[in-house]
Amino acid sequence: MATFALMLRHSRPSPEAILMLLDERREADEIAFELRRHGQDVTVREVGTTTGTAGRREWVPLPVSVPNED
Protein backbone atom coordinates (compact mmCIF):
# COMPACT_ATOMS: atom_id res chain seq x y z
CA MET A 1 0.00 0.00 0.00
CA ALA A 2 1.28 3.45 -0.88
CA THR A 3 1.31 6.59 1.22
CA PHE A 4 0.48 9.97 -0.27
CA ALA A 5 1.93 13.27 0.90
CA LEU A 6 -0.06 16.45 0.65
CA MET A 7 2.71 19.01 0.12
CA LEU A 8 3.34 22.66 -0.63
CA ARG A 9 3.76 22.78 -4.40
CA HIS A 10 6.62 25.24 -4.81
CA SER A 11 8.82 23.84 -2.05
CA ARG A 12 11.66 21.43 -2.58
CA PRO A 13 10.62 17.88 -1.70
CA SER A 14 11.53 17.77 1.97
CA PRO A 15 9.88 16.82 5.26
CA GLU A 16 9.24 20.52 5.94
CA ALA A 17 7.02 20.78 2.83
CA ILE A 18 4.71 17.94 3.92
CA LEU A 19 1.39 19.10 5.30
CA MET A 20 -0.20 15.69 5.78
CA LEU A 21 0.37 12.00 5.01
CA LEU A 22 -2.61 9.90 3.92
CA ASP A 23 -3.09 6.26 2.97
CA GLU A 24 -5.77 6.90 0.35
CA ARG A 25 -5.08 8.83 -2.86
CA ARG A 26 -8.74 9.83 -3.11
CA GLU A 27 -8.69 11.45 0.34
CA ALA A 28 -5.46 13.28 -0.45
CA ASP A 29 -6.91 14.60 -3.71
CA GLU A 30 -10.12 15.75 -2.01
CA ILE A 31 -8.22 17.64 0.70
CA ALA A 32 -5.87 19.13 -1.91
CA PHE A 33 -8.90 20.28 -3.95
CA GLU A 34 -10.38 22.06 -0.92
CA LEU A 35 -7.06 23.69 -0.02
CA ARG A 36 -6.61 24.91 -3.61
CA ARG A 37 -10.15 26.29 -3.54
CA HIS A 38 -9.06 28.42 -0.58
CA GLY A 39 -5.93 29.68 -2.34
CA GLN A 40 -3.26 27.25 -1.11
CA ASP A 41 -0.88 25.92 -3.77
CA VAL A 42 -0.51 22.24 -2.85
CA THR A 43 0.22 18.99 -4.63
CA VAL A 44 -0.16 15.28 -3.87
CA ARG A 45 2.87 13.01 -4.24
CA GLU A 46 3.16 9.28 -3.75
CA VAL A 47 5.82 8.49 -1.13
CA GLY A 48 4.74 5.02 -0.12
CA THR A 49 6.22 1.63 -0.65
CA THR A 50 7.45 -0.35 -3.62
CA THR A 51 8.08 -4.03 -4.01
CA GLY A 52 11.70 -4.82 -3.33
CA THR A 53 13.73 -7.98 -3.71
CA ALA A 54 11.96 -11.26 -3.01
CA GLY A 55 8.58 -9.50 -2.99
CA ARG A 56 9.24 -7.62 0.25
CA ARG A 57 8.00 -4.08 0.62
CA GLU A 58 10.55 -1.31 0.95
CA TRP A 59 9.96 2.20 2.22
CA VAL A 60 10.71 4.91 -0.35
CA PRO A 61 11.40 8.13 1.59
CA LEU A 62 11.17 11.65 0.28
CA PRO A 63 14.47 13.18 -0.74
CA VAL A 64 15.94 15.03 2.21
CA SER A 65 18.01 18.13 1.69
CA VAL A 66 21.35 18.21 3.47
CA PRO A 67 22.74 21.64 4.42
CA ASN A 68 26.14 22.58 3.09
CA GLU A 69 28.91 22.39 5.68
CA ASP A 70 31.15 25.07 4.15
C-alpha positions in Angstrom: 0.0 0.0 0.0 1.3 3.5 -0.9 1.3 6.6 1.2 0.5 10.0 -0.3 1.9 13.3 0.9 -0.1 16.5 0.7 2.7 19.0 0.1 3.3 22.7 -0.6 3.8 22.8 -4.4 6.6 25.2 -4.8 8.8 23.8 -2.1 11.7 21.4 -2.6 10.6 17.9 -1.7 11.5 17.8 2.0 9.9 16.8 5.3 9.2 20.5 5.9 7.0 20.8 2.8 4.7 17.9 3.9 1.4 19.1 5.3 -0.2 15.7 5.8 0.4 12.0 5.0 -2.6 9.9 3.9 -3.1 6.3 3.0 -5.8 6.9 0.3 -5.1 8.8 -2.9 -8.7 9.8 -3.1 -8.7 11.4 0.3 -5.5 13.3 -0.4 -6.9 14.6 -3.7 -10.1 15.7 -2.0 -8.2 17.6 0.7 -5.9 19.1 -1.9 -8.9 20.3 -3.9 -10.4 22.1 -0.9 -7.1 23.7 0.0 -6.6 24.9 -3.6 -10.1 26.3 -3.5 -9.1 28.4 -0.6 -5.9 29.7 -2.3 -3.3 27.3 -1.1 -0.9 25.9 -3.8 -0.5 22.2 -2.9 0.2 19.0 -4.6 -0.2 15.3 -3.9 2.9 13.0 -4.2 3.2 9.3 -3.7 5.8 8.5 -1.1 4.7 5.0 -0.1 6.2 1.6 -0.7 7.5 -0.3 -3.6 8.1 -4.0 -4.0 11.7 -4.8 -3.3 13.7 -8.0 -3.7 12.0 -11.3 -3.0 8.6 -9.5 -3.0 9.2 -7.6 0.2 8.0 -4.1 0.6 10.5 -1.3 0.9 10.0 2.2 2.2 10.7 4.9 -0.3 11.4 8.1 1.6 11.2 11.6 0.3 14.5 13.2 -0.7 15.9 15.0 2.2 18.0 18.1 1.7 21.3 18.2 3.5 22.7 21.6 4.4 26.1 22.6 3.1 28.9 22.4 5.7 31.1 25.1 4.2 
